Amino acid sequence: MLKRLFKKKDITAILNESENSTDGLKRSLSAFNLVTLGIGAIVGTGIFVITGQAAAAYAGPALTISFFISALGCVMAGLCYAEFAAMIPVSGSVYSYSYTTMGEILAWFIGWILILEYLFACSSVAVGWSGYMLSLLHEWGLDLPAQLSYATFDHTKEGWVWTGSIINFPAIFIVSVVSAFLIGGIKQSAWVNNIIVIIKVSVILLFVGFGLSYVDVGNWTPYIPENTGTVGEYGWTGILRGAAVVFYAYLGFDALSTAAGEARNPQRDMPKGILISLSICAVLYIAVTTVLTGIVHYKELNVAAPIAVAVDQAGAGLSWLSPFIKLGAVAGLSSVILVMMLGQARIYYSISKDGLLPKVFSKVHSKHGIPRNATVFASIITGLIAGLFPLHVLSELVSIGTLMAFTIVCISIMILRKTQPGLKRPFRTPWVPFIPLLGAGICIVQMVFLPWSTWERMIAWTILGFIIYFLYGIKHSKLNEPDKTGR
């Protein structure tokens, strides 16, 4: 039994399968497409939504330090991702990497965590998109009924409560629209993403450039607010908790690795896509946080649309920018949903190919070359969660899933360097084992500073995952088929 649970996939077999694949996925993404997909996924909720909430609740103006700490961890993990994505250019991301280094049971665990990560990332961004769209519609004199504008449930200190709303309709709407683009094929999706990325980066640069003149340096005093008496609320523990929460904002390069199976030259272009997009986004995050907390006092930023609030508070001088900010956020968050849903569908596809999920998820559309069933399923479950639950519940779950995935990648690099040193590596992570150890350490520290309620939900999700594995996955595993026949 233990032998079956920890049986590993042969990395040479995976590479041969990737090179000679006839499963229908089309290799059509260029290096530029990969960079813009990375930016499209990374720049979104982190700037347009989570920045304000994390500053208000955890770190204050010192959220810039939180973003820097998170960026360090991401660079360490990003280097490890780059090595794996160039070496094993398949759609399974960390799931596929861990299958070769840790065995099936742990690969299932990390695959299940990736599903959590992409599912809740996509849902939380859809909720943020809803907030900006409602604000934009209000400016145009259009207001949806309250019962169709907010999450059905919320989680408070007293527990789960019904908000009085029926469903967050705008969140469901955007998930449906993005799903339609994804079903049209990877080329169409990449083209749409390129346009959206140009729009949202331009809007962000406008905000930073023109917003600097409206900064009140008094809003940065104290730069690190005193701790409230609760661990993780201001002070250095707040900075660390803020780093753990905004780590979620760098999720995009992780999702980018799921597109390796559709890259034209993954060995050359995947490292470029991951590291260039990550570097650009880290600079943008720190710049926006600096200007945002300078215009608006951090205690007033716990809202769904903090940049829109900053533009409004600046007064007439920036009023012309308000519709551009909101329109840029609406467009920008759309690309995050697109890449997250793309990644989610590819994880279903990869796990299904190994037999651990029903084979319906690994069927590829003959014309468009995408896993259509997996994409449709991802859109349905994402839409439901986005319509029912609030942003803060979703974003913290994404953070813990992301941190676990990054930790596994860093550990897997060290394992593979030890067990298979002779493998061809088009890109090599420098200073192994120091970079992977530091990356894993930063991720683990940030996980420790996440709220206990997040851990409770994570444990519940993990238990559900192992129930599914032992009821279905282990019985249908393709890797263990010879064991089933007694051979």
C-alpha positions in Angstrom: 0.0 0.0 0.0 2.7 2.5 1.0 4.6 1.6 -2.2 1.6 2.6 -4.3 1.1 5.8 -2.3 4.6 7.0 -2.8 5.3 5.7 -6.3 6.9 8.4 -8.5 6.5 9.2 -12.1 9.6 8.8 -14.2 10.8 12.2 -15.4 12.2 10.9 -18.7 8.8 9.4 -19.5 7.1 12.8 -18.7 9.5 14.5 -21.1 9.0 12.0 -23.9 5.2 12.3 -23.4 5.5 16.1 -23.6 7.7 16.1 -26.8 5.5 13.5 -28.6 2.2 14.6 -27.2 -0.9 14.0 -29.4 -3.4 15.0 -26.8 -4.5 18.1 -28.7 -3.0 21.0 -26.6 -1.6 23.5 -29.0 1.9 25.0 -28.5 1.2 28.6 -29.7 2.3 30.9 -26.9 5.4 33.1 -27.6 7.7 34.6 -25.0 5.8 37.9 -25.2 2.5 36.1 -24.6 4.0 34.4 -21.5 5.2 37.7 -20.0 1.9 39.4 -20.6 0.0 36.3 -19.2 2.2 36.6 -16.1 1.5 40.3 -15.7 -2.1 39.7 -16.6 -2.4 37.3 -13.7 -0.2 39.1 -11.1 -1.4 42.7 -11.5 -5.0 42.6 -10.3 -6.5 42.1 -6.9 -3.2 42.8 -5.2 -3.1 46.4 -6.4 -6.8 47.1 -7.0 -8.3 45.4 -3.9 -6.0 43.6 -1.3 -3.5 46.5 -1.0 -6.0 48.7 0.8 -7.4 46.0 3.0 -4.0 44.7 4.1 -2.8 48.3 4.9 -5.9 49.0 7.0 -6.0 45.7 8.9 -2.4 44.6 9.3 0.6 46.8 8.3 -0.4 50.4 7.7 1.9 52.4 5.4 4.6 49.7 6.1 2.7 47.5 3.7 5.5 48.5 1.3 7.8 46.4 3.5 5.3 43.6 3.4 5.3 43.7 -0.4 9.1 43.7 -0.4 9.3 40.7 1.9 6.8 38.8 -0.3 8.7 39.8 -3.4 11.9 38.2 -1.9 10.1 35.0 -1.3 8.6 35.1 -4.7 12.0 35.6 -6.4 13.4 32.6 -4.6 10.4 30.5 -5.5 10.3 32.0 -9.0 13.8 30.8 -9.7 12.8 27.3 -8.7 9.7 27.5 -10.8 11.8 28.7 -13.8 14.1 25.6 -13.5 11.2 23.2 -13.3 9.1 24.9 -16.0 12.0 24.7 -18.5 12.9 21.2 -17.5 9.4 19.7 -17.3 7.3 21.8 -19.8 3.9 20.3 -19.0 0.6 21.7 -17.8 0.6 20.4 -14.3 2.8 22.9 -12.6 3.8 22.0 -9.0 1.5 18.9 -9.2 3.7 17.4 -12.0 6.9 18.5 -10.4 6.1 16.9 -7.0 4.9 13.7 -8.8 8.5 13.1 -9.9 10.1 13.9 -6.6 7.7 13.0 -3.8 5.3 10.4 -5.1 1.6 10.1 -5.9 0.0 10.8 -2.5 2.0 14.0 -2.0 1.4 15.0 -5.7 -2.3 14.6 -5.1 -2.1 16.7 -2.0 -0.3 19.6 -3.8 -2.6 19.2 -6.8 -5.6 19.5 -4.5 -4.0 22.6 -2.9 -3.5 24.1 -6.4 -7.2 23.6 -7.1 -7.9 25.5 -3.9 -5.4 28.2 -4.9 -6.7 28.8 -8.4 -10.3 28.3 -7.5 -10.4 30.8 -4.7 -8.0 33.2 -6.4 -10.4 33.4 -9.4 -13.4 33.7 -7.1 -11.8 36.5 -5.0 -10.8 38.5 -8.0 -14.3 38.2 -9.4 -15.6 39.6 -6.1 -13.1 42.5 -6.4 -14.2 43.0 -10.1 -17.8 43.2 -8.8 -16.9 46.0 -6.4 -15.3 48.2 -9.1 -18.0 47.5 -11.6 -20.7 48.5 -9.1 -18.8 51.7 -8.4 -18.5 52.4 -12.1 -22.2 51.7 -12.8 -23.1 54.1 -9.9 -21.1 56.9 -11.6 -23.1 56.3 -14.7 -26.4 56.5 -12.7 -27.0 52.8 -12.7 -27.4 50.8 -9.5 -28.2 47.1 -9.2 -30.5 46.0 -6.3 -28.6 45.3 -3.1 -29.8 41.7 -3.2 -27.8 41.2 -6.4 -24.7 43.2 -5.5 -23.1 41.4 -2.5 -22.1 38.0 -1.2 -24.8 35.8 0.3 -22.7 35.0 3.4 -20.1 36.6 5.5 -17.8 35.4 8.3 -17.5 37.6 11.5 -16.1 37.0 14.9 -19.5 35.5 15.8 -19.3 33.0 12.9 -21.1 32.7 9.6 -24.0 35.1 9.0 -26.4 35.7 6.1 -26.0 39.2 4.7 -29.5 39.5 3.3 -28.2 39.4 -0.3 -29.3 36.7 -2.7 -26.1 36.6 -4.8 -23.2 38.7 -6.1 -24.5 38.8 -9.7 -21.6 40.9 -11.2 -19.1 38.4 -9.9 -20.9 35.5 -11.6 -21.3 37.5 -14.8 -17.6 38.2 -15.3 -16.7 34.6 -14.6 -19.2 33.6 -17.4 -17.8 36.1 -19.9 -14.1 35.1 -19.3 -15.1 31.4 -19.6 -16.5 32.1 -23.0 -13.2 33.6 -24.2 -11.2 30.6 -22.8 -13.4 28.1 -24.6 -12.5 29.9 -27.8 -8.9 28.7 -27.6 -5.5 29.7 -26.1 -4.6 32.0 -29.0 -7.8 34.1 -28.6 -7.3 34.2 -24.8 -3.7 35.4 -25.2 -4.7 38.1 -27.6 -7.5 39.4 -25.3 -5.1 39.3 -22.4 -2.4 41.3 -24.2 -4.9 44.1 -24.8 -6.1 44.1 -21.2 -2.5 44.2 -19.8 -1.6 47.2 -21.9 -4.7 49.0 -20.6 -4.2 48.2 -16.9 -0.5 48.9 -16.8 -1.1 52.3 -18.4 -3.8 53.1 -15.8 -1.5 52.1 -13.0 1.4 54.3 -14.3 -1.1 57.2 -14.6 -2.1 56.8 -11.0 1.5 56.6 -9.7 2.7 59.5 -11.9 -0.1 61.9 -11.2 -0.9 60.7 -7.7 2.6 61.6 -6.3 1.7 65.3 -6.3 -1.3 64.6 -4.0 0.6 62.6 -1.4 0.4 63.9 2.2 3.5 62.6 4.0 1.6 62.9 7.3 -0.3 59.8 6.3 2.9 57.9 6.5 3.4 58.8 10.2 3.8 56.5 12.0 5.2 54.5 9.1 4.9 51.3 11.3 1.8 51.8 13.5 2.0 50.4 17.0 0.7 46.9 17.6 -2.9 46.9 18.9 -2.2 44.1 21.3 -3.2 41.4 18.9 -0.5 39.5 17.0 -0.6 40.4 13.3 -2.3 43.8 13.7 0.3 46.5 13.1 3.9 46.5 14.3 6.4 44.0 12.9 4.0 41.1 13.3 1.5 43.1 11.3 4.1 43.6 8.6 4.7 39.8 8.5 1.0 39.0 8.4 0.5 41.7 5.7 3.3 39.9 3.7 1.5 36.6 4.1 -1.8 38.1 2.9 -0.3 40.1 -0.1 1.8 37.1 -1.1 -1.4 36.2 -2.8 -0.9 39.2 -5.1 2.1 37.5 -6.7 0.2 34.4 -7.6 0.3 35.0 -11.4 3.8 33.6 -12.2 2.7 30.3 -10.5 -0.3 30.1 -12.7 1.9 30.9 -15.7 3.7 27.6 -15.2 0.5 25.7 -16.0 0.7 27.1 -19.6 4.1 25.4 -20.2 2.3 22.7 -22.2 1.1 25.4 -24.7 4.4 27.4 -25.0 6.2 27.3 -28.4 9.6 27.0 -26.8 9.1 26.4 -23.0 12.7 25.6 -22.3 13.8 29.1 -23.4 10.7 31.2 -22.8 9.2 29.9 -19.5 12.0 31.2 -17.3 11.8 34.6 -19.1 8.0 34.8 -18.7 8.2 33.9 -15.0 11.1 36.2 -13.9 10.4 39.2 -16.1 6.7 39.4 -15.2 7.5 38.9 -11.5 10.1 41.7 -11.5 7.8 44.2 -13.3 4.9 43.5 -11.0 7.0 43.8 -7.8 8.0 47.3 -8.7 4.4 48.3 -9.6 3.1 46.9 -6.3 5.5 48.9 -4.1 5.0 52.1 -6.2 1.2 51.9 -6.0 1.2 51.1 -2.2 3.5 54.1 -1.5 1.2 56.5 -3.4 -2.0 55.0 -2.1 -1.1 55.2 1.6 0.2 58.7 1.0 -3.1 60.0 -0.4 -5.5 58.2 1.9 -4.9 57.4 5.6 -4.4 53.7 5.9 -7.4 53.2 8.3 -9.7 54.4 5.6 -8.6 51.8 3.0 -10.5 48.8 4.1 -12.8 48.9 1.1 -13.3 46.9 -2.1 -12.0 49.7 -4.4 -9.1 51.5 -2.5 -7.5 53.1 -5.6 -10.9 54.6 -6.6 -11.2 55.9 -3.0 -7.8 57.6 -3.3 -8.6 59.2 -6.6 -11.9 60.5 -5.2 -10.2 61.8 -2.1 -7.6 63.7 -4.1 -10.4 66.0 -5.3 -10.8 67.9 -8.5 -7.2 67.6 -9.5 -7.5 63.8 -10.1 -11.2 63.6 -10.8 -10.5 63.1 -14.5 -8.6 59.9 -13.6 -11.5 58.3 -11.7 -13.3 56.7 -14.6 -9.9 55.5 -16.1 -9.0 53.9 -12.7 -12.3 52.1 -12.4 -12.3 51.1 -16.0 -8.7 49.9 -15.8 -9.5 47.9 -12.7 -12.5 46.3 -14.3 -10.5 45.4 -17.4 -7.4 44.4 -15.3 -9.1 42.1 -12.9 -10.7 40.4 -15.9 -7.3 39.3 -17.1 -6.5 37.9 -13.7 -9.7 35.8 -13.8 -8.8 34.7 -17.3 -5.3 33.4 -16.3 -6.4 31.9 -13.0 -9.3 30.0 -14.7 -6.9 28.9 -17.4 -4.5 27.5 -14.7 -7.4 25.9 -12.8 -8.6 24.1 -15.9 -5.0 22.9 -16.7 -4.7 21.4 -13.2 -7.9 19.5 -13.5 -6.7 18.3 -17.0 -3.3 17.2 -15.7 -4.6 15.3 -12.6 -7.3 13.7 -14.8 -4.7 12.5 -17.3 -3.1 10.6 -14.4 -6.4 9.0 -13.5 -6.8 10.7 -10.1 -9.8 12.7 -11.3 -12.5 11.5 -13.8 -11.2 11.3 -17.4 -13.9 13.7 -18.6 -11.6 16.5 -17.4 -8.7 15.5 -19.7 -10.7 15.5 -22.9 -9.4 18.1 -25.3 -11.6 19.9 -27.9 -10.4 18.8 -31.3 -10.8 22.3 -32.9 -9.8 24.7 -30.2 -7.1 22.5 -28.5 -8.3 23.3 -24.9 -9.6 21.1 -22.1 -13.2 22.4 -22.6 -14.9 20.2 -20.0 -12.4 21.2 -17.3 -12.8 24.9 -18.3 -16.6 24.7 -18.1 -16.5 23.0 -14.7 -14.0 25.6 -13.4 -16.3 28.4 -14.5 -19.3 26.9 -12.8 -17.7 26.2 -9.4 -15.8 29.5 -9.5 -19.0 31.5 -10.2 -20.9 29.9 -7.4 -18.1 30.6 -4.8 -17.7 34.2 -6.1 -21.4 34.8 -5.8 -21.8 33.4 -2.3 -18.7 34.4 -0.3 -16.9 37.7 0.6 -13.5 38.8 -0.4 -11.6 38.5 2.9 -12.6 34.8 3.4 -11.4 33.9 -0.1 -8.1 35.8 -0.3 -6.6 34.3 2.9 -7.3 30.8 1.6 -5.5 31.7 -1.6 -2.5 32.9 0.4 -2.0 29.7 2.3 -2.4 27.6 -0.9 0.1 29.7 -2.7 2.6 29.6 0.1 2.4 25.8 0.3 2.8 25.4 -3.4 5.9 27.6 -3.4 7.4 25.7 -0.4 6.9 22.4 -2.2 8.6 23.7 -5.4 11.6 24.9 -3.4 12.0 21.6 -1.6 11.5 19.6 -4.8 14.4 21.5 -6.5 16.7 20.3 -3.8 15.4 16.8 -4.0 15.9 16.6 -7.7 19.3 18.1 -7.7 20.3 15.4 -5.2 18.6 12.4 -6.8 19.0 13.2 -10.5 22.0 15.6 -10.9 22.6 14.6 -14.5 19.2 15.8 -15.9 19.3 18.4 -18.7 18.4 21.7 -17.1 17.9 24.6 -19.7 17.7 27.0 -16.7 19.4 26.4 -13.4 18.4 28.0 -10.1 21.5 29.7 -8.7 23.1 29.0 -5.3 21.3 25.8 -4.5 20.5 24.8 -1.7 20.6 28.4 -0.3 18.0 30.0 -2.6 15.5 27.1 -2.2 16.0 27.0 1.6 15.6 30.7 1.9 12.5 30.7 -0.3 10.9 27.8 1.6 11.8 29.5 4.9 10.2 32.8 4.0 7.0 31.0 2.8 6.8 28.9 6.0 7.2 32.0 8.2 4.4 33.8 6.4 2.1 30.8 6.7 2.6 30.9 10.5 1.3 34.4 10.5 -1.9 33.7 8.8 -5.1 33.6 11.0 -6.0 30.3 12.6 -9.4 30.5 10.9 -7.5 30.2 7.6 -5.7 27.1 8.8 -9.0 25.6 9.9 -10.5 25.9 6.5 -7.3 24.6 4.9 -7.4 21.5 7.1 -11.0 20.9 6.2 -10.1 21.3 2.5 -7.2 18.8 2.9 -9.4 16.2 4.6 -12.0 16.5 1.8 -9.1 16.0 -0.7 -7.8 12.8 0.9 -11.4 11.4 1.1 -11.7 11.9 -2.7 -8.2 10.4 -3.3 -8.9 7.2 -1.3 -12.5 6.8 -2.6 -11.6 7.5 -6.3 -8.0 8.5 -7.1 -6.0 5.6 -5.8 -8.4 3.1 -7.5 -8.0 4.8 -11.0 -4.4 5.9 -10.9 -2.7 5.2 -14.2 0.7 5.0 -12.5 -0.4 2.2 -10.3 -2.3 0.2 -13.0 0.4 -2.6 -13.2 0.0 -3.1 -9.4 -3.8 -3.6 -9.9 -3.2 -6.4 -12.4 -0.6 -8.1 -10.2 2.2 -7.4 -12.6 
